[in-house]
């Protein structure tokens, strides 16, 4: 382990709500699973704003992508060949079967799904049927379905070559990426003018100023300029020296906070260069850390288990 200076983390607040699984960033808050088969929406004060039951077909299967609308009015769940959108009480609002999406090995993968941060709109990214694919009703190319809520009108854009999509909470950017069995190609898309910024990684976060985007590939982190100053003199991507990261987000305009794998530690990296700056020191050093996320406002949240505890807690932090 590299000897880095320590920066102490100060606990702002924590929730008593038992939580499980990865942290989902939502405009104006955070979302996680509880221990009773629901997705839970927290506000920035870590108060519960909404609790929506997970449909039985997804609870029984156990593998799905999901998202919750920032208002708490809807939650969506996407499997291999089916996506469901439900209301606050779990009643189905919209659902559809769709072609599966396969990876380069021909295996079905989970479809991406997400709500627009500022509009009543659900985006689903299913596969498109491909006669050359070995699986019936599946293909290697993805589509983009936009479901208008609550009138349920659906518009479809077909034949996109990406297998993973993310709608960022800033409402200004979308990330997409593909893997050909050897390399990852990623793009960050800006809604305002349709500009694409390419990179060799899967987009995971966008700088608070929108000037660059952070990507992950094979455990390494990549920093990609959104637009070079001179189109004839394109800037190169910066990349971390080691491939040891599971999660990473912009902590603020100057720093990236990243989680290392096995054992989990949280490190601070310079946003411009991705050079290690410090390691985060927590007062709860006996905790078993799990998931982490940040909005780029200088604070971040974690989930962790206290010694002997059977469930995790959501905690909000800042640098002391």
N, C-alpha and C positions, 0 to 999 in steps of 0.2 A: 504494500500500500504506500502510495506516495505521501511524503511528509508535507502536509499543507497546513497553513495557519488556520485557526478555528474562528468561526463567526458564530456567536451565540444566537439561538432562536428564542424569541420571546412569545409566550403563549398569549394570544389575544382572547380567545374564547374556545369552548368546546361544547359539543352536544351530548346529551345523555342517551340519545337514540342509538340503539344497536344497529350497526350497518355491516354490509358485506359487499365484496366485489370492488371493481374499479370505480374511480370517481369520474362522473360525466360532467363536463363543464357546460353550463346553461347560462344564457344571457340573464344576469341578475342573480345568479346563485349556483348551486351544485346539485347533482342528483346521484343517488346510489340505490342499491337494493337494501331492504331491511331483512330481518330474519323470518318473516312471515309470508313471503311470496308477493311482495309489492315493490314497486319502484317509488322512491321518496324524493320529493323536491324540497331542497333547503334554500332559504334566502341567504343573503350575505351575512346575516347575524346568526346563521345556523339554526334558525327556527324552521320547523316543518311547515311548508306551504301547501303541499298536496301529497296524497298517497294513493297510487293507482294499482289495482290488482293486475298481476301478470296472467294472461290467458292460460288456461289449463294446458293447451296443446304445446305451449312453449315451456311451461314449468315441467311437464313430463319429459319433453325431449332434452331439455337442459342446455342446449346450444342455440344461441340466437344473438343478433345484434339488436340494440334498442336505443330509443331516445325519448325524451319527454319535452313537451312544449313549454316554453318559459312561463306561460300563464298557468300551467298545471291543468289545462283543459283536456289535453290528449296525451297519450303515450303510444308509441309504435314499436312493434316487434317484428323482426325479419329473420326467417329461417333460410333453408336452402331453396324452396320453391313456393313459399307463401309469406305474405306480409299482412299484418293485422294492425289497425289503428283503433284504440278504444278510448272511451270517455272516462270521466273521473270515477265512475262506479264500476268500471270494467266492461260496460256494454260496448259491443262492437259497433263502431261508427263507419268504418270502411275496411274491406279486406279484399285480397285478390291472390289467386294463384298466378304464377308467372314462370317463365323458363328459368332453369337453374344456370348458375355461372360456374364455369370450371377453371381450374388453374392450369399451368403448363403441363402438369402430369395427368390431366383429364379428370381430376377429382373435384367433386362439388365443393364450393366454398360458400360461407354465409354471405348473404346479400347485405350491402350497406344501406342504412336508413338514417334520416335525420330531419328535424324540423328547422325551417328557416328561423333565425333568431328574432326577427322583427315582423314577420308576416305569418298569417294563419295558413301555412303551406307545408306539406310533407313531401320530402324528396325520397324516392326509392330507386335503387340502382340494381335492377335484376339482370339476368342474362338475356341473350337473344338466341333464338333457335338457330342452330348451325348444322346443316346436313353432314358436314365433315366430322362432327363431334361424335364420339362413340356412345355417349349417353343420350337417350331419348329426351326430347324437349329440354335441351341444354346447349350452351355454346360458350366459346371463349371470349366473345364480345359482350360488353355490357350496354345497357340502355339507361336513360334517365327519365323517370316518371315523376311529374309534379302534380300532386293532388291538392287542389284548392279546398280549404276547410273554411266554413262548414258546408259549402254547396257541393263538394265531392266531384267537381269537374276534374278530369284527368287529361293532361297533355303529355305526349311521349316523344322523346328524342332517342333514336335508335343508333346502334352500331358505334359504340365508343370502345376504345381498346384498353380501358382501365379496370382493375379488379378491386380497388379500395378507394373510398371517397370519404371526405369529411367536410362538414359545413362549420366554419369557425364562428365562435360566439360574437365576434365583432360585427357580423352581418355584412362584411365587405369582401370576404374572401372564401373561396372553396379550394380544397386540396384534393388531388387525385393522383393515383400512381399505378404502376404495373410492374410485374416481375416476369422475366422471360426464362427463368431457370438459372440464369447467371448474374444478371444485373437488374437493378431497380431503376426505373425511370419515373420521376415525379414532376408534377406541375402545380404551381399555385396560380389560381385564377382570380382576377379582380372583377367584381360585378359591375363597378361603375363604368368601366370602359372596355371590358372584355379582354384585358391584357393577360397573357400567360407568361409565367416565369418558370423555366425548366430547371431541373436539378437531378442529381444521382441519388435520390433518397425519397422516402415517403414523407409528405408534409405532416408535421405534428403541431406547429404553432406559427403565428405571424407576429412580427415585431409590433409593439404598440403604435409605432409611427407608420406601419405599413411599408417600410423601406426594405425589409428582407424577411425571409421565412426560414424556419428551422425544420430540418428533416432528420430522419433516422433510417439507417440502413445497416443491417447485420451487426447491431450493437454500437455502431459508430454514429456520431452526430455530424450533420452537415449544415453550414450556414450559406444561404443562397441570396445574393442581391436580387431584389425584385425587378429593378431596372438599372442597367448600367448607365453611367453618366454619358458615355459615348457608345453608340451602337457598334462602331467599328473597333472598339477597344473593350471587349466584354470582360467583366471582373470574373475571377476564378472563385469557385466555392472553397470555403474554409472547412476543414474537417478535423475532428479530434484525433489525437495520437493513438488512443486506445479504443477498443471495441468492447466496452463494458457497461453500456447504459441501457436501461429498460424504459425509462421515461424521461422527458425533458420538456420544459416550458420556459418562456421568457418570464423572469421574475420582475424585471422592470426594463427600462430602456438600455441599461448598461450590462445587466447580468442575466445569465441563464441558470436556472436551477435544474439539476439532473439527478436521477436516482441510479446508482450503480447496482449491478446484479451480484448476488451471493457473496458475502452478506450485504444487505441493503444499507447504503449510506447515501447521504445527500450532499452533492458538491455544487459549488458556484463556479461558473465559467464566464469569461469575458464574452459578451455578445458578439463583438466584431471578429474576434480571433478564435474563439472556443478554447482558449488556453485556461487551464485550471487556475482558480484564484484562491479558493478557500474550501474548507469542509464545514458543514453545518453541525454545530454542537447543540444537542437538545438536553433540557433539564430532565426529561423522562428517558434516561439512557438505558433503562432496563426494558423498554418497550420493544415489541417485535413489529418493525415497520412494514407496511404493506404498500399502499398506493399514495400518490402525490399528484397535485395539480395546482396551477397558478393561472391568474388572469392577466398578469403583466402590470399589476398595480403596486408591486413591492411586497405583497403578502402571498401566502400560499396555504393550502390545506393538505392534511395528511389523514390517513387512517392507520391505526395501529392497535395491537393487542397489549394490554397490561399483563404482567406475569400472572398466570393462573386464570385469566379471563377467558370466557368462551365466545366473546363477540368483540368486534372492533368499535372504536369511537372516532368520530370526525372532529378534527381540531384545526384551528385557524392560527397561523403564525406570521410573524414578521421578524426581521433582523433587529437585534437589540442595539 
